[in-house]
């Protein structure tokens, strides 16, 4: 994980389809890019930007998302998330993100992830079913 340094960037794209509209995701009644879809795109962008730099058996999990959804994007629009790692303290990854459609900026904010050992993280989560 020594290759993970502030300034690391990531980028991930999607198109607005019926599946990621507000009406389909239950977050509204319109056929526009849904805020939950934007959040998923942000998390995916940030996770993918560091995944290959993590050690064997290590992954990252999202713990906080603070996004302002500034503008609606219609069906067919192209959406791009750009992330920049602002800080890394050994386990905590703090990202700054911006999201764009064909016309410009539609979202911005921050996202925090933590690195975890995948096996022990899943073991702890699955233990909740045993209680």
C-alpha positions in Angstrom: 0.0 0.0 0.0 3.0 2.3 -0.1 2.1 3.2 -3.6 -1.1 4.9 -2.4 -0.3 8.7 -2.1 -2.4 11.8 -2.1 -3.0 13.1 -5.6 -3.9 9.6 -7.0 -6.8 10.0 -9.5 -9.5 7.8 -10.8 -12.2 8.1 -13.4 -15.4 6.0 -14.1 -18.2 6.5 -16.6 -21.8 5.4 -17.1 -24.6 6.3 -19.3 -28.0 7.3 -18.0 -30.4 4.4 -18.7 -33.8 3.5 -17.3 -32.1 1.3 -14.7 -30.3 4.2 -13.0 -33.1 6.8 -13.1 -34.7 8.2 -10.0 -38.0 6.5 -10.9 -36.4 3.1 -11.3 -34.3 3.4 -8.1 -37.2 4.7 -6.0 -35.6 8.0 -5.2 -38.1 10.1 -7.2 -40.6 10.1 -10.0 -38.6 11.4 -12.9 -36.5 9.7 -15.6 -33.2 11.5 -14.7 -29.9 10.2 -13.3 -30.7 9.2 -9.7 -28.8 10.5 -6.7 -28.3 6.9 -5.4 -26.8 6.1 -8.9 -24.4 9.0 -8.5 -23.4 7.8 -5.1 -22.7 4.3 -6.5 -20.7 5.8 -9.3 -18.6 7.8 -6.8 -18.0 4.8 -4.6 -17.0 2.6 -7.6 -14.7 5.3 -9.0 -12.9 5.7 -5.7 -12.7 2.0 -4.9 -11.3 1.2 -8.3 -8.7 3.9 -8.2 -6.9 2.2 -5.3 -7.9 -1.5 -5.6 -4.9 -2.7 -7.6 -2.6 -0.9 -5.1 -3.9 -2.8 -2.0 -2.2 -5.9 -0.8 -3.4 -9.5 -1.1 -6.6 -10.0 0.8 -7.1 -6.3 1.4 -10.0 -4.2 0.0 -11.6 -0.9 0.8 -15.1 -0.2 2.1 -17.1 3.0 1.9 -17.9 4.7 5.2 -19.0 8.2 4.3 -20.4 10.0 1.3 -21.1 13.7 1.2 -22.4 14.6 -2.3 -24.2 17.7 -3.6 -26.3 16.7 -6.7 -26.3 20.0 -8.5 -28.1 19.3 -11.8 -30.3 16.8 -13.5 -29.1 14.5 -16.3 -31.6 13.1 -18.9 -31.8 9.6 -20.3 -28.9 9.0 -22.7 -26.5 11.4 -21.1 -22.9 10.3 -20.4 -21.8 10.6 -16.8 -18.2 10.8 -15.7 -16.9 10.7 -12.1 -13.4 12.0 -11.4 -11.8 11.3 -8.0 -8.7 12.6 -6.3 -7.2 11.1 -3.2 -6.9 14.0 -0.8 -5.5 12.1 2.2 -4.3 8.6 3.2 -3.3 7.8 6.8 -2.6 4.0 6.5 -6.2 2.8 6.5 -8.4 5.8 5.9 -8.7 7.1 2.3 -10.3 10.6 1.9 -11.4 11.5 -1.7 -12.6 14.6 -3.4 -15.0 13.9 -6.2 -16.6 15.7 -9.1 -19.3 14.3 -11.4 -20.0 15.6 -14.9 -22.5 15.0 -17.7 -22.3 16.2 -21.3 -23.1 19.8 -20.3 -20.8 20.1 -17.2 -20.5 19.7 -13.5 -23.6 17.9 -11.9 -22.2 16.8 -8.6 -19.3 17.3 -6.2 -18.3 16.3 -2.7 -16.2 13.9 -0.6 -16.0 10.2 0.0 -14.2 8.3 2.7 -13.1 4.6 2.5 -11.2 2.4 4.9 -8.9 -0.5 4.0 -9.9 -3.8 5.6 -8.8 -7.5 5.5 -11.6 -9.0 3.3 -11.8 -12.3 5.1 -12.1 -11.0 8.7 -14.4 -8.2 7.5 -16.8 -10.7 6.0 -16.5 -13.0 9.0 -17.5 -10.2 11.3 -20.4 -9.2 9.1 -21.7 -12.8 8.7 -21.5 -13.4 12.5 -24.5 -11.0 12.7 -26.7 -13.8 11.3 -25.7 -16.2 14.1 -27.1 -13.9 16.8 
